[in-house]
C-alpha cells in the first residue's frame, strides 16, 4: 500500500521530487477534493490517517512552488497523492540529525505543535471572537485606527460582511471539492445569500482578500522563506494562509487547503491585515481591546469577584485582572502576543519578542502576588489568606508554553503560573460541573498535568454556553439565515 511505501526516513529533496512528478494542474484539484472530504476531525478516519490538513497544505505549497506543467502525462490519482502524503509523514527532522539531545527534542516539540495544532482551532470561537472583540468590546483609551469605519478602510466592507463571506467560501469549498465559482451567485438558489450580502460585495471581498494566482504565490513563497535549511522548509510560512484560493485551476477558484479559509476571518487573520495597513498602532489598539475582552470573559464567573488593574505608588500598575474566589486568588496578565516564525521553526531564542512579553507577564504576576501577601496599602482590600495562582492569557496559543523546557526560560516566581490562549479561557469560564478555582488547584497538584496545556484538563468536563461568544455570533445578520444559505451553497 502507498502508506507503507517508506520504511525509512525521507529527505525533503526526495519528497519534493515526488510531488513534482505530477503537474500542478492535475494535482491541485485532487488535493482540494481530499482536503474538503477529510475536513475537521474526519482526517482521523482517512486511509492510514495520512490525510492530515498540514500534510495536504504542504503538498499543495510544494507543487505550487516547485512543480511545472511539463511533468508526467497530466493525470493524477488518489494513489499518487497517498504516496506524497506517505513521503511527508516519513520526512526527516533536525532532531535526528542533531542526535536527539534535550534541546533538539524541545525544538522538535515547538515545530510539531506549530505545524499541527494551528489546524485544530475552533472555527466557531475564532469567528465569534472577531465580532465579540472588535464590535462588542470597548476600551477607555483613545484609538486612532480602530475608530468608526476602520473595517471599511481595511476590508472594503463591513466586518460582518467580511466574516459572512469567509463562512460562505468555507461552506462552498467543503461541499464542492474545494471550489467556489462566483458565477454561482447569479443562480436562483443563491438569491437567499445575495439578499443578505450582495453578489457584488461577495465577488469584491473574495477577489480582494482570498484569491491569488500561481505567479503571485511563487513570488510570495520565495520572499517569505525564512530558512534555507531543507529540514525546516515544511514548517515555514505557507502563502495559502494569506490567500487560500487559487485562480487559473479550472472554473472559478480552487482552495487546496480548505482548513485555511476560516482563519482569514479570525482575529489573527485581521491582525496581519491590520498591521500591513495601519502598522504598529493597530497592534497596540488591538492589545487594549483584548485586555478588556479578557476582563469580560472573566466577568462570567459566577462564584468570583473580578477586579481591574490597581495603580499604586509612582503610577505603577498591577496585573491586568485580579479574580478572587473563596479558595483562591487568580492573577491574570494579558498579552496580545502570538508565536513568531522562529518558534514555529523550533528556535529556542530567549530574546525573542513574544517570549519577552511572556517573561514580563511572569514578573508582573510575581510582583502583584508579593504586594498582596505583603499587605501593601493599595492591595489590602484583597484577601491574603488563600493560595495565589497566576494566569497569562495570550491572544494566540503557545501550545508548549507550560512544558518544562519553556518554563525554565521564564523568571522564577513564588506562585504557580499557567499560560493559556483566548480559546482556552473561553472554555475555562464556562465550566459547569466544578469551580474554576478547584480545577486550577487540582491541575497544579498534578506534576504531569501542570506541564500540559490548560485545554488538556478541560477535555471531558461539562461546559455551559459562553454568552459573550454567542452574542458575537448572533450579531452577524446572516446568522438567522445560515441554514438556508449553507444549503444553497451545497447545491452547486
VEXTORZA-543724 format. One record per residue (C-alpha): x, y, z. Coordinates in pm, 1 decimal, decimal comma. Example, Ala and Ser with C-alpha at 12.3 -4.5 7.8 and 13.67 -1.06 7.14 Angstrom:
BEGIN
{{1230,0; -450,0; 780,0}}
{{1367,0; -106,0; 714,0}}
END
This chain:
BEGIN
{{0,0; 0,0; 0,0}}
{{113,0; 355,6; -68,5}}
{{101,9; 442,9; 302,2}}
{{370,7; 181,5; 365,1}}
{{598,8; 283,3; 80,8}}
{{856,2; 424,5; 318,9}}
{{1002,4; 213,9; 597,8}}
{{1283,1; 468,1; 626,8}}
{{1328,8; 841,1; 661,4}}
{{1273,9; 1056,8; 354,5}}
{{1475,8; 1366,5; 272,0}}
{{1299,6; 1687,3; 178,8}}
{{1461,2; 1671,3; -165,8}}
{{1316,2; 1324,6; -232,4}}
{{974,5; 1438,2; -111,0}}
{{978,5; 1749,1; -331,0}}
{{1080,2; 1541,7; -631,8}}
{{791,0; 1301,7; -567,8}}
{{545,3; 1591,6; -561,1}}
{{693,8; 1733,1; -882,3}}
{{614,4; 1414,4; -1071,8}}
{{256,4; 1539,9; -1117,9}}
{{158,3; 1861,6; -1291,1}}
{{7,9; 2123,2; -1056,1}}
{{-299,5; 2149,0; -1278,7}}
{{-364,1; 1776,8; -1221,2}}
{{-251,3; 1750,0; -858,2}}
{{-406,6; 2059,7; -700,3}}
{{-770,9; 1961,4; -768,8}}
{{-704,5; 1618,2; -615,4}}
{{-558,2; 1782,1; -303,1}}
{{-850,1; 2026,3; -280,2}}
{{-1106,7; 1747,5; -303,4}}
{{-921,3; 1547,1; -37,2}}
{{-898,2; 1847,7; 193,4}}
{{-1271,5; 1906,8; 162,5}}
{{-1351,1; 1539,1; 214,1}}
{{-1124,8; 1487,2; 515,5}}
{{-1201,1; 1812,5; 688,0}}
{{-1202,0; 1892,0; 1057,9}}
{{-1159,9; 1581,7; 1274,4}}
{{-1261,1; 1342,7; 996,9}}
{{-898,3; 1305,1; 886,1}}
{{-859,7; 1066,1; 1179,9}}
{{-1068,7; 824,8; 972,2}}
{{-877,7; 880,6; 647,0}}
{{-672,6; 594,3; 498,9}}
{{-381,8; 528,6; 735,8}}
{{-450,4; 873,2; 888,0}}
{{-229,8; 1023,0; 620,7}}
{{-474,0; 1294,0; 502,9}}
{{-375,4; 1540,3; 771,4}}
{{-452,9; 1905,3; 696,2}}
{{-91,5; 2012,0; 748,0}}
{{37,9; 1746,3; 506,7}}
{{-219,2; 1836,2; 238,7}}
{{-136,4; 2205,3; 274,8}}
{{234,4; 2139,7; 230,9}}
{{189,8; 1912,6; -70,6}}
{{-10,6; 2196,6; -227,4}}
{{255,2; 2453,6; -139,9}}
{{532,2; 2230,2; -273,7}}
{{352,2; 2170,7; -602,1}}
{{278,4; 2539,7; -648,6}}
{{632,9; 2646,0; -561,7}}
{{833,4; 2380,5; -744,6}}
{{604,9; 2195,8; -985,5}}
{{564,1; 2263,0; -1357,1}}
{{327,2; 2169,8; -1634,9}}
{{582,2; 1966,9; -1828,7}}
{{598,4; 1669,2; -1593,6}}
{{403,1; 1345,4; -1624,6}}
{{112,8; 1272,4; -1853,1}}
{{-131,4; 1517,7; -1698,0}}
{{-304,6; 1262,3; -1478,3}}
{{-307,7; 1230,7; -1100,1}}
{{-478,9; 966,5; -887,9}}
{{-554,9; 919,4; -519,6}}
{{-267,9; 669,5; -508,2}}
{{-32,1; 938,9; -633,1}}
{{-146,6; 1172,9; -356,0}}
{{-121,6; 896,8; -97,0}}
{{239,3; 834,9; -199,4}}
{{318,4; 1202,9; -143,5}}
{{145,2; 1204,0; 194,5}}
{{336,6; 891,3; 293,4}}
{{662,3; 1062,1; 197,5}}
{{562,2; 1367,8; 401,3}}
{{492,9; 1151,6; 707,3}}
{{841,0; 996,6; 674,3}}
{{1029,9; 1326,7; 641,1}}
{{1344,5; 1350,4; 848,7}}
{{1385,9; 1616,3; 1116,7}}
{{1682,4; 1812,0; 1261,6}}
{{1623,6; 1630,2; 1590,7}}
{{1754,1; 1311,5; 1429,4}}
{{2040,1; 1494,7; 1261,9}}
{{2136,1; 1655,0; 1594,2}}
{{2143,1; 1326,9; 1784,6}}
{{1826,3; 1357,9; 1989,4}}
{{1967,0; 1593,1; 2254,0}}
{{1731,8; 1752,4; 2506,4}}
{{1748,2; 2082,8; 2321,3}}
{{1677,5; 1919,1; 1984,5}}
{{1376,0; 1736,7; 2130,9}}
{{1245,6; 2066,5; 2269,8}}
{{1289,6; 2227,8; 1928,1}}
{{1104,9; 1936,4; 1768,4}}
{{812,8; 1987,8; 2007,1}}
{{793,0; 2353,9; 1907,4}}
{{792,7; 2267,3; 1539,1}}
{{542,2; 1985,1; 1568,0}}
{{295,2; 2183,2; 1776,0}}
{{321,5; 2479,0; 1540,8}}
{{278,0; 2253,2; 1240,4}}
{{-23,3; 2056,4; 1364,3}}
{{-217,2; 2234,4; 1637,0}}
{{-281,5; 2550,2; 1436,5}}
{{-508,4; 2342,8; 1211,9}}
{{-715,6; 2224,8; 1508,7}}
{{-852,4; 2551,3; 1648,2}}
{{-1227,0; 2605,3; 1688,7}}
{{-1379,4; 2782,2; 1390,4}}
{{-1679,5; 2892,3; 1595,9}}
{{-1461,3; 3050,3; 1863,8}}
{{-1246,3; 3225,1; 1604,8}}
{{-1533,4; 3382,2; 1412,8}}
{{-1748,8; 3461,7; 1716,3}}
{{-1447,0; 3621,4; 1887,4}}
{{-1399,0; 3851,1; 1588,6}}
{{-1733,7; 4020,3; 1649,8}}
{{-1709,1; 3999,0; 2028,6}}
{{-1363,4; 4156,7; 2028,5}}
{{-1381,3; 4416,7; 1753,2}}
{{-1750,4; 4500,2; 1764,0}}
{{-1866,6; 4448,8; 2122,6}}
{{-1566,8; 4526,7; 2344,0}}
{{-1485,3; 4881,8; 2448,6}}
{{-1173,9; 5044,1; 2589,2}}
{{-1130,6; 5381,7; 2758,6}}
{{-807,9; 5451,2; 2573,6}}
{{-816,4; 5680,5; 2271,6}}
{{-799,7; 5498,6; 1939,7}}
{{-659,6; 5622,0; 1609,8}}
{{-705,5; 5306,5; 1398,0}}
{{-999,7; 5118,1; 1543,5}}
{{-1247,6; 5402,1; 1501,8}}
{{-1576,7; 5412,1; 1314,3}}
{{-1519,9; 5298,0; 957,8}}
{{-1193,2; 5112,8; 1020,3}}
{{-1338,9; 4794,5; 874,5}}
{{-1447,7; 4970,4; 554,6}}
{{-1099,8; 5118,4; 517,2}}
{{-920,8; 4789,4; 580,9}}
{{-1159,2; 4539,0; 423,4}}
{{-1363,1; 4739,4; 174,6}}
{{-1680,8; 4626,0; 352,0}}
{{-1827,2; 4587,6; 698,2}}
{{-1667,6; 4340,7; 937,7}}
{{-1993,5; 4146,7; 940,2}}
{{-1996,3; 4109,5; 561,0}}
{{-1631,5; 4005,1; 560,3}}
{{-1693,6; 3726,8; 812,0}}
{{-2007,8; 3628,7; 623,2}}
{{-1813,0; 3585,2; 301,3}}
{{-1549,2; 3386,4; 490,3}}
{{-1809,2; 3136,5; 603,5}}
{{-1976,7; 3124,2; 263,9}}
{{-1643,8; 3041,7; 98,2}}
{{-1576,7; 2774,9; 357,8}}
{{-1911,9; 2604,5; 305,1}}
{{-1880,6; 2624,9; -72,4}}
{{-1531,9; 2473,5; -68,9}}
{{-1627,8; 2188,4; 162,0}}
{{-1930,8; 2095,4; -45,0}}
{{-1778,2; 2141,0; -390,1}}
{{-1441,2; 1964,7; -371,4}}
{{-1259,3; 2280,8; -279,4}}
{{-1415,8; 2511,5; -536,2}}
{{-1605,0; 2838,0; -533,2}}
{{-1723,5; 2988,6; -859,2}}
{{-1854,7; 3349,0; -848,5}}
{{-2077,6; 3257,1; -1142,1}}
{{-2288,4; 3057,1; -898,8}}
{{-2407,8; 3382,7; -742,0}}
{{-2634,8; 3450,3; -1040,4}}
{{-2821,4; 3121,9; -995,9}}
{{-3172,5; 3121,9; -842,2}}
{{-3075,1; 2913,1; -537,7}}
{{-2825,4; 3182,5; -435,4}}
{{-3087,6; 3455,8; -405,3}}
{{-3117,2; 3399,1; -29,4}}
{{-2744,2; 3453,5; 20,6}}
{{-2731,0; 3758,8; -203,6}}
{{-3024,8; 3914,4; -18,9}}
{{-2802,4; 3917,5; 291,5}}
{{-2471,1; 4008,7; 128,1}}
{{-2496,5; 4145,8; -227,9}}
{{-2332,9; 3938,5; -501,3}}
{{-2108,8; 4230,9; -595,3}}
{{-1979,9; 4254,9; -239,9}}
{{-1912,8; 3880,8; -226,9}}
{{-1714,6; 3897,0; -550,2}}
{{-1516,0; 4203,4; -442,7}}
{{-1427,0; 4065,1; -99,7}}
{{-1328,6; 3729,0; -245,6}}
{{-1102,2; 3879,5; -510,0}}
{{-950,2; 4137,8; -276,6}}
{{-869,1; 3914,0; 19,9}}
{{-889,9; 3544,4; -64,7}}
{{-757,2; 3478,6; -415,9}}
{{-407,2; 3456,7; -560,9}}
{{-258,5; 3312,9; -879,8}}
{{39,3; 3091,0; -944,2}}
{{286,0; 3369,1; -1022,6}}
{{193,9; 3570,1; -712,6}}
{{210,7; 3258,6; -498,2}}
{{559,0; 3171,0; -621,8}}
{{683,5; 3523,6; -561,1}}
{{547,7; 3539,5; -206,6}}
{{670,3; 3191,0; -121,6}}
{{1023,5; 3285,7; -223,5}}
{{1010,8; 3620,2; -42,5}}
{{876,7; 3473,4; 282,1}}
{{1123,8; 3185,9; 306,0}}
{{1290,9; 3231,8; 644,4}}
{{1530,8; 2936,9; 639,5}}
{{1729,7; 2765,5; 369,7}}
{{1763,7; 2452,1; 582,5}}
{{1578,5; 2184,0; 385,5}}
{{1482,7; 2013,5; 713,3}}
{{1279,8; 2319,8; 807,5}}
{{1115,7; 2403,5; 474,9}}
{{783,8; 2242,0; 558,6}}
{{749,1; 2448,5; 877,9}}
{{784,0; 2781,1; 700,4}}
{{503,8; 3019,2; 611,2}}
{{260,7; 2887,3; 352,4}}
{{122,8; 3172,3; 134,1}}
{{-210,4; 2988,6; 119,4}}
{{-263,0; 3115,9; 472,1}}
{{-286,8; 3469,1; 337,6}}
{{-488,5; 3381,2; 26,6}}
{{-635,2; 3029,7; 38,2}}
{{-796,3; 3030,9; -309,6}}
{{-620,9; 2998,4; -645,6}}
{{-727,3; 3127,6; -983,3}}
{{-623,7; 2954,5; -1303,8}}
{{-707,6; 2599,6; -1195,4}}
{{-1037,8; 2542,9; -1367,9}}
{{-1373,1; 2714,1; -1328,3}}
{{-1387,9; 2972,3; -1051,4}}
{{-1141,9; 2944,6; -765,4}}
{{-978,0; 2642,0; -603,2}}
{{-889,1; 2605,7; -231,9}}
{{-620,5; 2335,4; -195,0}}
{{-645,7; 2359,9; 183,9}}
{{-998,9; 2435,9; 297,5}}
{{-870,5; 2447,4; 657,3}}
{{-710,5; 2783,9; 582,3}}
{{-1030,6; 2967,3; 489,1}}
{{-1190,8; 3024,7; 830,7}}
{{-869,1; 3164,8; 987,7}}
{{-895,0; 3455,5; 742,7}}
{{-1195,5; 3578,8; 940,4}}
{{-1034,2; 3527,5; 1280,7}}
{{-870,0; 3799,8; 1492,5}}
{{-531,5; 3661,2; 1384,9}}
{{-619,2; 3694,6; 1017,4}}
{{-737,5; 4050,8; 1076,3}}
{{-425,4; 4125,2; 1280,5}}
{{-191,7; 4060,0; 988,0}}
{{-404,8; 4266,1; 751,5}}
{{-432,5; 4543,9; 1008,7}}
{{-58,6; 4556,4; 1068,7}}
{{7,9; 4575,1; 695,0}}
{{-234,5; 4866,8; 656,7}}
{{-230,5; 5061,0; 986,6}}
{{114,7; 4949,8; 1106,0}}
{{204,9; 4927,8; 1476,9}}
{{-84,6; 5139,8; 1605,1}}
{{-320,9; 4860,2; 1506,8}}
{{-133,1; 4609,7; 1724,7}}
{{-135,7; 4845,0; 2023,1}}
{{-506,3; 4919,3; 1998,2}}
{{-592,3; 4553,9; 1942,7}}
{{-392,0; 4476,1; 2257,3}}
{{-602,5; 4727,4; 2451,9}}
{{-922,4; 4568,6; 2322,1}}
{{-800,6; 4219,5; 2402,6}}
{{-720,4; 4316,9; 2761,5}}
{{-1078,3; 4435,8; 2809,6}}
{{-1212,9; 4130,7; 2628,1}}
{{-1037,9; 3902,4; 2877,7}}
{{-1197,7; 4101,3; 3158,6}}
{{-1538,8; 4044,6; 3001,0}}
{{-1474,0; 3671,7; 2984,8}}
{{-1365,2; 3660,9; 3349,9}}
{{-1679,1; 3853,8; 3443,4}}
{{-1885,3; 3544,2; 3354,0}}
{{-1750,3; 3359,8; 3660,2}}
{{-2048,4; 3345,1; 3893,6}}
{{-1852,1; 3244,3; 4204,4}}
{{-1579,1; 3507,1; 4188,3}}
{{-1526,9; 3882,1; 4205,5}}
{{-1314,9; 4041,4; 3935,0}}
{{-1101,4; 4349,9; 3999,4}}
{{-928,9; 4555,9; 3728,0}}
{{-562,8; 4653,1; 3749,6}}
{{-458,7; 4852,7; 4053,2}}
{{-249,6; 5166,7; 4017,3}}
{{-21,1; 5205,8; 4317,7}}
{{281,1; 5410,4; 4418,2}}
{{461,1; 5610,4; 4147,5}}
{{186,9; 5523,0; 3894,7}}
{{291,5; 5158,4; 3882,8}}
{{36,5; 4904,2; 3769,3}}
{{-57,0; 4558,4; 3891,3}}
{{-156,1; 4271,5; 3666,3}}
{{-447,9; 4341,5; 3436,9}}
{{-714,5; 4149,8; 3631,9}}
{{-743,1; 4000,5; 3980,4}}
{{-1005,6; 3729,5; 4033,5}}
{{-1098,9; 3645,4; 4393,0}}
{{-1258,1; 3307,8; 4472,1}}
{{-1340,9; 3177,0; 4818,9}}
{{-1043,2; 2941,5; 4797,5}}
{{-804,7; 3109,5; 4551,2}}
{{-678,0; 3442,5; 4422,9}}
{{-614,4; 3428,5; 4048,4}}
{{-387,4; 3694,2; 3899,4}}
{{-438,5; 3743,4; 3525,9}}
{{-192,3; 3916,4; 3294,9}}
{{-299,6; 3964,2; 2932,2}}
{{-60,2; 3956,7; 2637,7}}
{{-178,7; 4002,5; 2279,4}}
{{124,7; 3814,5; 2153,2}}
{{147,9; 3527,5; 1906,6}}
{{416,4; 3272,0; 1817,7}}
{{681,6; 3403,7; 1581,8}}
{{822,7; 3227,8; 1277,0}}
{{1132,5; 3143,5; 1482,6}}
{{925,0; 2946,7; 1733,3}}
{{747,0; 2763,1; 1452,7}}
{{1088,8; 2660,9; 1322,4}}
{{1187,9; 2539,0; 1668,7}}
{{1435,7; 2814,3; 1753,0}}
{{1468,9; 2842,9; 2133,1}}
{{1558,0; 3211,8; 2145,2}}
{{1533,0; 3366,3; 2492,0}}
{{1544,5; 3714,6; 2342,0}}
{{1250,3; 3674,5; 2101,3}}
{{980,8; 3939,0; 2126,3}}
{{697,1; 3702,9; 2212,3}}
{{893,4; 3526,9; 2487,6}}
{{996,2; 3866,1; 2626,8}}
{{627,9; 3952,4; 2662,5}}
{{556,5; 3628,8; 2847,8}}
{{865,2; 3684,7; 3063,7}}
{{733,7; 4030,2; 3152,8}}
{{397,8; 3873,3; 3241,2}}
{{569,5; 3636,1; 3485,4}}
{{739,8; 3931,1; 3653,1}}
{{411,9; 4120,9; 3679,7}}
{{242,4; 3820,1; 3836,4}}
{{522,0; 3774,7; 4090,0}}
{{525,2; 4143,3; 4182,9}}
{{148,2; 4161,4; 4230,5}}
{{143,9; 3843,0; 4438,4}}
{{410,2; 3990,0; 4668,3}}
{{211,7; 4313,1; 4707,8}}
{{-98,0; 4117,1; 4811,2}}
{{75,2; 3887,2; 5059,0}}
{{287,1; 4176,5; 5188,1}}
{{-31,5; 4374,5; 5263,5}}
{{63,6; 4677,2; 5058,3}}
{{-187,5; 4956,4; 5133,5}}
{{-318,4; 4962,3; 4776,1}}
{{-394,6; 4588,7; 4789,8}}
{{-539,2; 4546,7; 5139,0}}
{{-890,9; 4501,5; 5005,0}}
{{-773,3; 4171,2; 4858,2}}
{{-753,6; 3858,2; 5075,3}}
{{-410,3; 3728,0; 5174,3}}
{{-534,9; 3409,4; 5342,5}}
{{-560,9; 3181,8; 5038,5}}
{{-341,7; 3037,9; 4761,9}}
{{-242,8; 3263,2; 4472,2}}
{{-212,9; 3140,0; 4114,4}}
{{-105,9; 3324,8; 3800,5}}
{{-259,6; 3305,9; 3453,5}}
{{-101,3; 3453,1; 3139,8}}
{{-364,2; 3485,1; 2866,3}}
{{-232,0; 3515,3; 2511,1}}
{{-434,8; 3602,3; 2204,1}}
{{-299,5; 3302,5; 2013,5}}
{{-193,9; 2962,8; 2154,0}}
{{158,4; 2888,5; 2272,0}}
{{99,9; 2514,7; 2277,9}}
{{411,1; 2414,2; 2473,2}}
{{437,0; 2721,2; 2699,1}}
{{373,3; 2517,4; 3015,8}}
{{624,5; 2245,0; 2930,7}}
{{940,4; 2233,0; 3147,7}}
{{1173,2; 2330,2; 2862,4}}
{{971,9; 2650,8; 2815,2}}
{{913,5; 2718,2; 3185,3}}
{{1284,2; 2714,8; 3255,1}}
{{1321,6; 3014,2; 3022,3}}
{{1091,1; 3220,3; 3243,4}}
{{1168,1; 3402,0; 3570,4}}
{{1122,2; 3213,5; 3896,8}}
{{801,6; 3300,6; 4079,8}}
{{665,7; 3215,4; 4423,5}}
{{330,5; 3126,2; 4270,6}}
{{234,5; 2866,8; 4006,6}}
{{182,5; 3020,8; 3662,3}}
{{-13,1; 2881,9; 3367,1}}
{{-9,4; 3018,7; 3013,0}}
{{-334,0; 2980,1; 2820,9}}
{{-485,1; 3108,0; 2497,1}}
{{-802,2; 3307,4; 2443,1}}
{{-980,5; 2991,1; 2328,7}}
{{-880,6; 2805,5; 2645,9}}
{{-1003,2; 3093,2; 2860,7}}
{{-1334,1; 3097,9; 2671,1}}
{{-1378,9; 2730,7; 2761,6}}
{{-1248,1; 2766,9; 3116,6}}
{{-1505,9; 3027,0; 3221,4}}
{{-1795,5; 2803,4; 3109,4}}
{{-1713,8; 2513,7; 3344,3}}
{{-2041,8; 2394,0; 3493,1}}
{{-1955,6; 2083,1; 3697,6}}
{{-1685,4; 2234,6; 3918,0}}
{{-1537,7; 2568,9; 4013,3}}
{{-1258,5; 2714,4; 3802,4}}
{{-1058,4; 2758,8; 4122,3}}
{{-1097,8; 2389,9; 4208,5}}
{{-988,0; 2282,5; 3861,3}}
{{-681,5; 2507,3; 3869,3}}
{{-578,4; 2382,6; 4214,0}}
{{-623,6; 2017,7; 4114,0}}
{{-426,4; 2073,4; 3795,9}}
{{-140,3; 2231,9; 3985,5}}
{{-126,7; 1943,3; 4229,9}}
{{-69,0; 1701,1; 3941,4}}
{{302,1; 1719,1; 3845,7}}
{{230,6; 1596,3; 3493,4}}
{{-96,0; 1775,8; 3413,7}}
{{52,1; 2108,3; 3524,2}}
{{305,6; 2088,7; 3239,9}}
{{40,8; 2039,1; 2971,7}}
{{-180,1; 2297,2; 2805,3}}
{{-479,1; 2413,0; 3006,7}}
{{-705,2; 2257,8; 2745,7}}
{{-588,9; 1909,0; 2848,1}}
{{-774,0; 1932,8; 3181,6}}
{{-1082,9; 2088,6; 3024,1}}
{{-1147,4; 1789,9; 2797,0}}
{{-1431,0; 1575,8; 2930,5}}
{{-1563,4; 1843,2; 3166,5}}
{{-1916,5; 1979,2; 3144,4}}
{{-1943,9; 2327,9; 2998,3}}
{{-2223,0; 2578,4; 2956,9}}
{{-2258,2; 2826,2; 2673,0}}
{{-2024,4; 3122,2; 2650,4}}
{{-2264,7; 3416,0; 2642,9}}
{{-2004,0; 3655,1; 2500,7}}
{{-1922,7; 3429,0; 2207,6}}
{{-2290,8; 3362,2; 2146,3}}
{{-2359,4; 3737,1; 2138,9}}
{{-2075,3; 3784,1; 1893,5}}
{{-2206,7; 3508,1; 1668,6}}
{{-2564,3; 3633,0; 1690,9}}
{{-2456,4; 3981,7; 1582,3}}
{{-2393,9; 3864,9; 1227,4}}
{{-2704,5; 3946,7; 1021,2}}
{{-2669,0; 3634,6; 810,1}}
{{-2673,4; 3409,8; 1118,1}}
{{-3052,6; 3396,2; 1110,5}}
{{-3040,6; 3260,8; 756,2}}
{{-2734,3; 3040,2; 792,3}}
{{-2910,5; 2708,8; 736,6}}
{{-3078,5; 2810,2; 411,9}}
{{-2771,7; 2997,8; 291,6}}
{{-2548,4; 2699,4; 359,0}}
{{-2786,8; 2467,3; 176,1}}
{{-2780,6; 2696,5; -126,8}}
{{-2400,7; 2676,0; -133,3}}
{{-2423,0; 2297,3; -110,5}}
{{-2644,2; 2257,1; -412,8}}
{{-2393,3; 2360,9; -681,1}}
END
